[in-house]
Amino acid sequence: MGVFLAITIILVWGSHLAYMLLFVEFSATNPWMYIHILVQGWLYTGLFITGHDAMHGGVSKNKPLNNTLGTLATFLFAGMSYKRLRKNHGLHHKAPATAEDPDFYVKSQNFWRWWGVFMWRYVTIFQLVVMAAAYNIFIHLLGFGELKVIIYWALPAIMGTLQLFYFGVYWPHRQPHLQHMMPHRARTMGKNHLWAMISCYFFGYHFEHHDDQHVPWWKLYTTKRKDTGQQ
């Protein structure tokens, strides 16, 4: 199931992006354009969640296949290094919401400052080169308009980072760290499987993820605590 869902998300993400670029009218008065942008942003989130599951070995028990799909998903998301992400994510789980956590910002709990620092810590020269190359391929080789590429390709990726950051880092791990969040310093959203899926592929069930990090995203709802302790 993990392999099937990973491949499905990757194919649907790519197919929907192609459909947008080829067939969705680029016009401020076209309401369908905005719907497609929102859907593509959600699919970008799914790409990263797939890569995240692979970091925990949750896509496949076959390690080479697991890591290949994880590498592909994170590369397609934004030219990111799966190896670098896996290393930092391991540190995050080892000491969540502490100075040793590369995802946590100890100097400020402001959303935008924290998000900016979070993004800066993960950006690499290789990633920038990959994204610049893809941008030029879309425009000069495939012939899509510059603004269309920005709105249909780049903007949904940025939306995906905001969605992942809010539900996977900022909201669950921000201070104050209360007793019910221990030992993971993590909140969890109230039990609502539909909203949990729409909001971030069940990633809002964040205490549960830290409590058993090897449960894949599509099974995470089965571990939902009764005592949500939402704050």
N, C-alpha and C positions, 0 to 999 in steps of 0.2 A: 504493500500500500504506500509506503514512504517513497519508493522509486516512482511509482505510478503518479502520485500527486506532484512530486518534484518535476517530472517531465511535463505533466499537464500544465502546471503553472508557467514553466518556461515557454512552452509552445503557445499558450493562450496569451501571455504577455507579448511575445513576438508577433503573433498573428493580429492582435488588436492594435499594436503600434503600426503595423503595415496598413491595416484597414483605415486607421485615422489619417495617415499620411496620404493615402491614395484616394480615399472616397469621402471623408468627412469634410464638408464645406467649411473653409476657414473664414468665418464671419462673426462679428460681435453680435449679430442679430439671430444667429443660429443656436437655439437652445440645446440641440443635440450635441453640439460641440462641447459645451460645459459638462454634460453628462459623461461623454467619452473621456474627457480629461480627468474627471473624478474616478472613473473606473480604472483608467490607466495608472493613476496614482496608487490605487488600492492593489493593483497587480504588481507594481514596483515593490510595494511592501511585502507582497507574497514572495517575490524573488529573494529578498533579504531574509525573510523568515525561513525559506528553504535552505539558504546558506547557513543560517544560524543553527537549524536542526542538524545539518551535516557536521558542524563543529562539535556537536554532542554525540555524533555517531547515530543520529536518529533517522537518517534517510535510508540507509541500507547497512546490513551487517557485513556486507562485502566492502571492506575498507577502501580499496581503490575506486570502486564505483561511487561510494559515499562521498569521498573527497573530490572526485571528478565533477559530480553534480553540484557540490558545494562551491567548488572553484568557478564553475560555469555560471552559477546563479549570482554570485557576488561580483563577477567580472561584468556580466550583463547589467547589473544594477547600476554600477558607476565606475567600471574599470578598477575595482578594489582588489586588494591582495587578500586572498583567502587565508594564506599562511599568517599574515600580520593580524588579521581579524581574529583568528583562532587563538593566537598567543594572548592578545589583549583580553579576549573574552574569558579565557581561563583565569586571568588575573582578576577580572571582575567577579567571577564566582568565588574565587578564593577569599577575597576581602571586599564584599560589596559595600558601596557607599562609604568608603574610607579614603584616606589619602593615598593608599596603595592601589585603589581602583582607578584604572585609566579612563573609565566612563564618568567618574564623579568629579564635580568641580567644588573644591572645598572653600573657595574664596567668595562664592556668590551662589544664591539660590534663584537668581533672576533667570527666567526661562530663556530669553534671547542671548544673554551673556553666556550662560551654560551651553546652549546649543552651539553658539559660535566656537567656543573652546572645544567642545566635543567634535565638531566637524574638522577643526584645525588639526587636532591630534591624529586624525585618520587620513588626512590628505597626503598623498605622496606625489613626487615628480612623475613617476611612471603613470599614475592615475590621470594626472593632468594631460600628459602626452596622449594617452589612449582616448580621453574624452575630446581633446582637440582634433585628433585624427578622425574620430567618428563624426564629429560635427562637420568637418570639411567633406567627408565622404557623402553625408546626407545632402549637402548643399551643392557641391561642385561635381560629384560623380553621379549622384542619383537625381539631381536637379530639383530638389524641394526648396521652397522659399525659406529664407533665413528665419523670418519671424515664425513661420509654421513649424520649423524644426525646434525652435526655442519653446514654443507653447505646447507642442504635442509630444516632444521627446524630453527636453530638459526640465520643464516645469513639473510634470508628474513625478520625476525622480526626486526633485526637491520636496514635493508634497509627501512622498514616501519617507524621506528622512525625518520630516517633522512628525509624521504619524508614529514612526518607530521610536523616535526620541521621546515623544510625550508619553506613550503607553509603556515603553520598555525601559526608560531611564529616568526621566524627570519626575513624572507623577509617582511611580512606585518607590523611588529611592530618595526623594527630596526630604529635607529635614522639616519638622522634628521627627526623630526616630523613636517611636513609641514602643512600649513593651510588647504589644501584640505583633509587631513587625519583626521581632527577634526570632531566631538568630541571624536572619538574612537581611535585616534592615529593609524590608520590602512590604509594601502594601499590596492589596489585591482588590479588584473591583467586586461589586455585588454580583450575586449569581443571576446572570441573564445571558444564556448561551448565544442567542441571536445577536445581541449587541456586542458581546465579546468577540464573536466571529467577524462582524462587520467592522468593528473598531480597529482590530489589529490581530486577527487570526488567533484569538484566545490568549494573546500575550498579556492582556490586562489581568489575567489570573496569574499574577506575577510571583506572589509568595509561593504558590503551588509549583511554579517553574523552578524556583530556587530550591524548593524542598525536594524535588525529584527532577533534576535537570536533564535526565535522559528520556523523559516522556516526550514524544514528538508533539508538534503543535496540534495535530488533528486528534490527539488523545488527551490533550491537556484538560479539557472540560470534565473528564472522568475523575480527576483528582481534586475537583473544587471543594474547598473547605466550607463547612457550614458557618463557622464563625469568621465572617469576612473581615471584621474590624476595619471597615473602610473609613478613611479620614481624608 
